[in-house]
């Protein structure tokens, strides 16, 4: 059994990743349009182009990680090597140079692409670490729960404090140059925390599971095995769809509160002497509810199975998302209540996905005799990137299509589009995710057989 301190250590890694991931999801679009000064359609295209390359880059990282051998293991060294670059490039991404529009577009493409590559280079090995810390599916469920709980705690902290920090660093000055400075310094604080958390994850975790075959197969064999892994394809589709759902909701939230609810008319909400805007509270409440979903995922899935838990959560999220469209700016209580309920559903599915990816690695090893943990887990990151790319690209393009204009009063058509970003569009993502996961074949009963056979083969090899 893995001790508590190591479970916490594993959680620290996704706490670091999620702080920046949520800043990307909730604030990067509006940063580029309202602070950095790029047209929404340009941002949407940039997200799609850069994420397509970055999604291809994820399997490359997985292949390299599978072939890494150090005294610290295959995957842990990347936490040590890349923590500092992760923080530095993150700050550069939220830095606005005093350049003409064309120069700023090039700068945005370069820094954002670098950020996503560094994110992949540290997050793919981190995700793969789950597959080698323990061979026990039950222990993996626990590790996944710790991972996602800490991830949502990190997201909660980042989303709750980011705008108050940005406002404090800008001195409350509405001038765009002051806002740019405020955002950059707020990201510096988050970046320092992320670097320290990655170092903590490296120090507290260990790799234990050795492959049946110590000699890594050829890249051609790894890719062939992956492409013939049916459960992997299903999880890839489900993961992309789930991230479309998440990215559209997160990316449109600040627009929804700024231009539809008009949060400035409600004033700031002060807690413990710190002023919070409604959009920040909404996002933070969602992260707190995500944590509740993570906590519920293990006991519910142990009772009815991962597949059925996933499908039920996404079905409820679909219905609630559709109903969200009819809320008015005065329905704040209902808006926040539905955010809690939808976020509970969203929070419950991601630990299930991570655990199922580990099951896919075991299933593939049993079938082929070759364990490509990094390559298989890179698909989880790849699905995140594809889903986020599609969701944010659609958001940017549709903002342009509906006639959105930054920092102006929006026309009725633009407001209607912004409302759809929190209702019908994410609901389409949840429906697709349900469709994919309905075909997932690795039940709990089947995985018990897979685990037992792998354990017997390992003992036979050792003897």
Beta strands, then each sheet from edge to edge (+ up, - down):
strand 1: 269-271
strand 2: 274-276
sheet 1: 1+ 2-
end
